[in-house]
Amino acid sequence: MQEPAFKKLIAADLKGPFVTIMLNTHVGHQAVDQDLLQFKNFAKQAKERFVKNYGADNWKPFQEQMDSLLQDAHFWRNASKSLALVFHTAGYETFRLDIPVDDQYYVSDLPYLLALIKNTQFNYHYYLLALTRDAMKLYEVSHQSLELMQLTDDAPTDMLTTLGDELSGGYLNYTSQGAGSRNGSKEGVAYHGVSTKDAEEQIDWQNYYQAIDNYLKNFLPHKDLPLFVAALPENHALYRKLSKLDQLDKEAYLNVSPAGLDALALEKELPKLTEQLVAREVAEYQTFMNRKTQDQLVDISQAARLGKVAQLFIATNNLVDGYGEDPDTEYDRRQVLNRIAFDVLSNGGNVHVLEQEKAPDEKSLVAILRY
C-alpha cells in the first residue's frame, strides 16, 4: 500500500523552516475569492512571525511560492473539504483533505502534521469486488469514493461468457431479469424448463467463482491492498470458501446485492463496511494496552526522541480550537504534540489522531512502547 502522502514531509533531506497554512475551502466563484482572501491574510500574518523568528532575508522564497499558488486559478477552483499547504525553502506541498480543520497557520522548524494524520485515520484504501451469482465488477476505493476498474478483455465479468462450453447445464436455461424481477428465483435470474438441477447450479456457481479468483490473482495491480466483497451472504460465503487470494479479507464484507446498483448507489453503501473496519481497528488498539505504555506528556516526549514509541494515540480534545490569548505562543500544546508525532514517525512508529472514545482505554494521550 502506498504510504500516506504526508510522509514525504518527514524526509531527512527536507529542511525547515516551514510555514503550514490550514484552510476550510468552499465551492463557487465567490467562495473561492473568500478562500483566497483567507489565504492572503494568513500569509501576511505568517510573514510577520517568520521574520521575527527567522529573519527577513529568508522570507523571499516563501513569498514567491505563495504568490505562485495565488495565481493558480485551476488549483483554487478544484475545491475539497479543506486544504493543508506546507511551504519550505525548496518548494511547497499541497494536500486536499476530507475533514474540516481549524483555519490556522503555523511557522515552525517542522511542518504541522496532526491534521494530515487525522485525515488518514479510518480512511481505508482497498479493492471492492461487487459479486452476484453470475456477474462481477471490480472497484478501487479510496477516501470513501469508488472508481470502477478497467479490466482486461478476458475478465470473467459474467458466467455465460466465462464458462461457455464448460457450463454443466445448471445455468443454460435462464434469462437475466435484473435484481428486482418478480419472476427471478435467484438474484437476477429467472429459470425456464425443467432441466435446471441444484447440483448443476452449484457446479457452475463454484466454477465461475474459481475463475474470478484465478483472474484476480494475476490482475490486481497492488498486491498489498486488501480485497473486500460486496455481495449477499450466500455469495460471499461461497467465494470466501473457494478463494485462495491472500488479499481477500474473509471477515468483513459489504452485505448488499450489487445487482442493478451503479457506482454512485454502491458508494452510498460503503459506510456499512467502514463501520466494521473501524470497530475491528479500535478493538485492536485496545490490545496494545497489554504492553508497556506511557501517558504523561514529558515521558512520551522523551520516549519519542529515543525511538521507543511504536504507537502514539492523540485524542482530538488535545487540539483546542482558537488562537489563544497570546498570538506569539499560540498552539503551544499543538506544537509540542506535533514535535512528538514527528519524532515517532521519523523513528518508524505510527501516530493516530482520533476521537477519545476510540482511543485505547479512552485515554486522551497514550504511547505504546516498543520495549
C-alpha positions in Angstrom: 0.0 0.0 0.0 1.2 3.5 -0.8 2.5 5.4 2.2 0.4 8.4 3.3 1.4 11.4 1.2 2.4 13.5 4.2 5.3 11.1 4.9 7.4 12.9 2.3 7.4 15.8 4.8 9.5 13.7 7.2 12.2 13.1 4.7 15.7 13.8 6.1 16.6 16.0 3.1 13.6 18.3 3.6 14.8 21.2 5.8 12.9 23.8 7.7 11.7 26.4 8.5 8.2 25.5 7.4 5.0 27.6 7.0 1.9 25.5 7.2 -1.5 27.0 6.3 -4.7 25.1 7.0 -7.9 26.2 5.3 -11.5 25.0 5.0 -12.4 25.5 1.4 -15.6 26.2 -0.5 -17.3 25.7 -3.9 -18.4 28.6 -6.1 -16.8 31.7 -7.6 -17.5 34.0 -4.6 -16.4 31.3 -2.1 -13.1 30.8 -4.0 -12.5 34.6 -3.5 -13.2 34.1 0.2 -10.6 31.2 0.3 -8.0 33.4 -1.5 -8.6 36.3 0.9 -8.2 33.9 3.9 -5.0 32.5 2.4 -3.6 36.1 1.8 -4.4 37.1 5.4 -2.7 34.0 6.8 0.3 34.5 4.5 0.6 38.1 5.8 0.4 37.0 9.4 2.8 34.1 8.8 5.4 36.5 7.3 5.3 38.7 10.5 6.0 35.7 12.7 8.6 34.2 10.2 10.6 37.5 10.1 10.6 37.7 13.9 11.9 34.1 14.3 14.0 33.5 11.1 14.8 37.0 9.7 13.5 38.9 6.7 16.3 37.7 4.4 15.0 34.1 4.5 11.3 35.0 3.6 11.8 35.6 -0.1 11.4 32.0 -1.4 8.3 31.6 0.7 6.7 34.7 -0.7 7.5 33.6 -4.2 5.8 30.2 -3.6 2.7 31.8 -2.1 2.4 34.3 -5.0 2.7 31.4 -7.5 0.0 29.5 -5.7 -2.3 32.5 -5.6 -2.0 32.8 -9.4 -3.0 29.1 -9.9 -6.8 29.6 -10.6 -7.2 25.9 -11.5 -5.9 24.8 -8.1 -8.4 27.0 -6.2 -11.4 26.1 -8.4 -10.9 22.4 -7.6 -12.2 22.5 -4.0 -12.1 19.8 -1.4 -13.4 20.0 2.2 -10.1 21.5 3.4 -6.5 22.2 2.4 -3.2 21.9 4.0 -0.4 24.0 2.4 3.1 23.4 3.5 5.8 25.8 2.3 9.6 25.3 2.8 12.7 26.7 1.2 12.8 24.2 -1.6 9.1 24.5 -2.7 5.7 23.7 -1.3 3.4 20.7 -0.9 -0.4 20.8 -1.1 -2.8 18.3 0.5 -6.5 18.1 -0.2 -8.3 16.8 3.0 -11.6 15.1 3.6 -12.0 16.5 7.1 -12.8 20.0 8.5 -9.9 21.8 10.0 -9.3 24.8 12.2 -8.4 27.7 9.9 -4.9 28.4 11.1 -1.3 28.9 10.2 2.0 27.7 11.8 5.6 28.9 11.5 8.0 26.3 12.8 11.1 24.2 12.3 8.7 21.4 11.4 5.6 21.0 9.2 2.3 20.7 11.0 1.3 17.1 10.6 -1.6 16.4 13.0 -4.4 17.3 10.7 -2.8 15.4 7.9 -2.5 12.4 10.2 -6.2 12.7 11.2 -7.2 12.8 7.6 -5.8 9.3 7.1 -7.4 7.9 10.2 -10.0 5.3 9.3 -9.6 6.3 5.6 -9.3 2.9 4.1 -7.9 2.1 0.7 -8.9 -1.2 -0.8 -10.4 -3.2 -3.7 -14.1 -4.0 -3.7 -15.4 -7.0 -5.6 -19.1 -6.5 -6.4 -20.3 -10.0 -6.8 -23.6 -11.7 -7.8 -24.1 -15.3 -8.7 -23.4 -14.8 -12.3 -21.5 -11.5 -12.7 -18.8 -9.3 -11.2 -17.4 -5.8 -11.2 -14.2 -4.6 -9.6 -13.7 -1.2 -7.9 -10.9 0.6 -6.2 -12.0 2.5 -3.1 -10.1 5.5 -1.5 -11.4 8.4 0.5 -14.8 6.7 0.6 -15.1 7.0 -3.2 -15.5 4.3 -5.7 -13.6 4.0 -9.0 -14.6 1.3 -11.5 -11.5 -0.5 -12.6 -10.9 -1.2 -16.3 -10.5 -5.0 -16.7 -8.8 -6.9 -19.5 -10.8 -8.5 -22.3 -10.5 -11.9 -20.7 -12.0 -10.8 -17.4 -14.7 -13.1 -16.0 -17.4 -10.4 -16.0 -20.3 -12.8 -16.4 -20.8 -16.5 -16.0 -22.0 -17.4 -19.5 -19.1 -15.7 -21.3 -16.6 -17.1 -18.8 -17.6 -20.7 -18.7 -19.1 -21.1 -22.2 -18.9 -24.7 -23.2 -17.8 -25.6 -19.7 -21.3 -24.9 -18.3 -22.6 -28.0 -16.7 -26.2 -27.2 -17.6 -27.5 -25.6 -14.4 -27.4 -22.1 -16.0 -28.1 -22.9 -19.6 -31.8 -22.3 -19.4 -32.2 -18.9 -17.8 -32.7 -15.3 -18.8 -31.4 -12.4 -16.9 -34.2 -10.4 -15.3 -32.4 -8.0 -13.0 -32.2 -8.0 -9.3 -35.8 -6.8 -8.8 -37.6 -9.3 -11.1 -40.6 -10.8 -9.6 -40.0 -14.0 -11.7 -36.4 -14.4 -10.6 -35.8 -17.4 -8.5 -32.3 -16.4 -7.8 -30.5 -13.0 -7.7 -31.2 -11.5 -11.1 -32.1 -14.8 -12.7 -35.4 -16.4 -14.0 -35.3 -20.1 -14.8 -37.3 -21.8 -17.6 -37.9 -25.5 -18.4 -37.2 -28.5 -16.2 -33.5 -29.2 -16.9 -32.1 -27.0 -14.1 -30.8 -29.0 -11.2 -29.4 -27.9 -7.9 -26.2 -29.9 -8.3 -25.6 -28.4 -11.8 -26.2 -24.9 -10.5 -23.7 -25.5 -7.7 -21.0 -26.7 -10.1 -21.5 -23.7 -12.4 -21.5 -21.3 -9.4 -18.3 -22.7 -8.0 -16.5 -22.9 -11.4 -17.4 -19.2 -12.0 -16.2 -18.0 -8.7 -13.0 -20.0 -9.1 -12.5 -18.3 -12.5 -12.9 -14.9 -10.8 -10.4 -15.8 -8.1 -7.8 -17.0 -10.7 -8.3 -13.8 -12.7 -7.9 -11.5 -9.7 -4.8 -13.4 -8.5 -3.0 -12.3 -11.7 -4.8 -9.0 -12.3 -4.8 -7.0 -9.0 -2.1 -4.3 -9.5 -1.3 -3.6 -5.8 -0.7 -6.9 -4.0 -0.7 -5.2 -0.6 -4.2 -3.7 -0.9 -6.9 -5.7 0.7 -9.9 -7.1 -1.2 -13.4 -6.9 0.2 -16.6 -8.3 -1.3 -19.9 -6.6 -1.8 -22.4 -9.5 -2.0 -25.4 -11.3 -0.5 -24.4 -13.5 2.4 -24.6 -16.8 0.5 -22.5 -15.4 -2.4 -19.9 -14.1 0.0 -19.8 -17.3 1.9 -19.1 -19.4 -1.2 -16.5 -17.1 -2.6 -14.8 -16.9 0.8 -14.7 -20.7 0.9 -13.2 -21.1 -2.6 -10.8 -18.1 -2.7 -7.1 -18.7 -2.4 -6.3 -14.9 -2.5 -4.1 -13.7 0.3 -5.6 -10.2 -0.2 -9.2 -11.3 0.5 -10.5 -10.2 3.8 -12.6 -13.2 4.9 -14.2 -11.5 7.9 -15.6 -8.1 7.0 -17.7 -7.7 3.9 -20.5 -5.4 2.5 -23.8 -7.2 2.8 -25.7 -5.9 -0.2 -26.8 -7.1 -3.5 -24.8 -5.2 -6.2 -27.2 -6.3 -8.9 -28.6 -3.2 -10.5 -26.5 -0.8 -8.4 -24.4 1.7 -10.2 -21.2 3.1 -8.7 -23.0 6.0 -7.0 -25.6 3.8 -5.4 -22.9 1.3 -4.2 -20.8 4.1 -2.9 -23.6 5.1 -0.6 -23.4 1.7 1.0 -19.6 1.9 1.8 -20.1 3.4 5.3 -21.5 0.0 6.4 -18.2 -1.6 5.5 -16.2 1.2 7.1 -18.1 0.8 10.3 -16.9 -2.9 10.5 -13.3 -1.9 9.7 -13.3 0.9 12.3 -14.7 -1.4 15.0 -12.1 -4.0 14.3 -9.3 -1.5 14.3 -10.4 0.1 17.6 -10.6 -3.4 19.2 -7.0 -4.0 18.0 -5.9 -0.7 19.6 -7.2 -1.9 23.0 -4.9 -5.0 22.8 -1.9 -2.6 22.8 -2.6 -1.7 26.4 -1.2 -5.1 27.4 2.2 -3.7 26.5 4.3 -1.1 28.3 2.7 2.3 28.0 3.3 6.0 28.9 0.5 8.6 29.3 2.4 11.6 30.6 3.5 14.2 28.1 7.0 14.6 29.4 7.7 10.9 29.4 6.2 10.4 26.0 8.2 13.2 24.5 11.5 11.7 25.8 10.5 8.2 24.6 9.6 9.6 21.1 13.0 11.2 20.8 14.7 8.0 21.7 12.7 6.0 19.2 10.9 3.9 21.8 7.3 4.6 20.7 5.7 2.1 18.5 2.2 3.6 18.6 1.1 7.1 19.6 -2.6 8.0 20.2 -3.6 11.6 20.4 -7.3 12.4 21.1 -8.7 15.4 19.3 -9.7 17.0 22.6 -6.0 17.9 22.9 -6.4 20.1 19.8 -8.2 23.1 21.2 -9.8 25.4 18.7 -8.9 29.1 18.7 -5.8 31.2 18.7 -5.3 31.7 22.3 -4.7 34.9 24.2 -1.1 35.3 23.2 -0.6 35.1 19.4 3.2 34.7 19.9 2.7 31.4 21.8 -0.5 30.2 20.1 -0.9 26.4 19.7 1.9 25.7 22.1 0.4 22.3 23.1 -0.3 21.5 19.5 3.3 22.3 18.6 4.6 20.0 21.3 2.3 17.2 20.2 3.3 17.8 16.6 7.0 17.5 17.6 6.3 14.3 19.4 4.3 12.9 16.4 7.2 13.9 14.1 9.7 12.1 16.2 7.6 8.9 16.4 7.1 8.9 12.6 10.7 9.6 11.9 11.7 6.6 14.0 9.3 4.3 12.2 6.4 4.4 14.7 2.7 5.0 14.0 0.6 8.0 15.0 -3.2 8.1 15.4 -5.3 11.2 15.8 -8.8 10.2 16.7 -11.8 10.8 18.9 -11.2 10.0 22.6 -13.8 7.2 22.7 -11.9 5.3 20.1 -8.5 5.6 21.8 -7.2 2.7 24.0 -8.9 2.9 27.4 -10.3 6.2 26.1 -7.1 8.0 27.1 -6.6 11.4 25.6 -2.9 10.8 25.2 -1.0 7.4 25.3 2.1 5.9 23.8 2.7 2.2 23.3 6.4 1.5 23.8 8.5 -0.9 21.8 10.4 -2.1 24.9 
